[in-house]
Amino acid sequence: RAGAPPASGGGDTSHFGSGYVTNEELGGLLKERAQARASKDYASADRIRSQLEARGVHITDQTRSWAANDGRSGSTSGPNFFAQPFGGAGGGQAPPPPPYGFGGGGGQFGGAPPQGPHGGGGGGG
């Protein structure tokens, strides 16, 4: 029947372009791509990039980062591909909470945490 997928055994790589990519698979492909780029094998690096893009993983070489449609993100430079590049918190993950005095928490703008029962309201007398 036309359009039906061919019956095949294991080890087939035709699954690229469809479905979820596991962390293990993602890490392996990112490592393979980094090695290809390091050895200036840009055709292989582009092929891997296309495979990842088709499965919802977007690579940004300028920032050495990747982000998946499901919210995962990390660095493309390894060895830990799941760490944020440059210690940042971009690419699909929530940033760390701000230090005391910067946004949130009752409109305080000072640099110290609230103290005692009087806590940090403004105004005084």
C-alpha positions, -999 to +999 in steps of 0.1 A: +000+000+000+013+034-010+027+056+018+030+029+044+063+028+062+085-001+051+090-029+076+126-027+089+147-040+117+165-021+145+194+003+138+174+023+112+180+060+113+150+070+092+133+079+124+150+113+123+126+140+117+098+126+138+092+124+175+108+132+208+146+131+212+158+116+245+185+133+265+209+105+258+203+107+220+204+145+221+237+145+240+252+120+215+241+141+185+254+173+200+287+157+208+290+143+173+281+177+158+307+195+180+334+170+169+324+175+132+326+213+136+360+210+154+374+190+125+358+214+100+334+188+086+306+213+081+286+190+059+282+165+087+276+193+113+248+207+091+233+172+086+231+167+124+217+202+129+190+195+103+181+162+121+178+180+154+158+209+139+133+185+124+128+170+158+122+203+176+157+211+188+169+245+177+206+254+176+220+289+179+257+289+171+262+325+179+253+319+215+265+283+216+231+272+228+203+249+219+166+249+230+140+221+225+103+228+219+096+210+252+116+236+273+149+218+276+180+238+268+217+239+271+251+245+256+264+232+222+300+234+233+301+204+258+312+184+275+280+190+295+255+198+268+228+204+293+245+232+312+236+268+303+262+285+281+282+312+298+264+305+331+234+323+317+198+313+323+183+319+288+171+295+262+139+282+278+147+280+315+135+304+341+162+328+354+173+325+390+153+346+415+165+382+418+185+392+449+168+412+476+157+446+466+153+440+429+117+437+419+090+416+436+084+414+473+064+445+484+080+471+462+113+473+481+143+486+463+169+485+490+197+460+490+189+442+523+162+418+533+133+430+554+141+433+590+118+428+620+081+434+621+083+468+604+097+451+573+105+476+547+074+497+540+082+532+529+069+564+544+080+566+580+072+598+599 
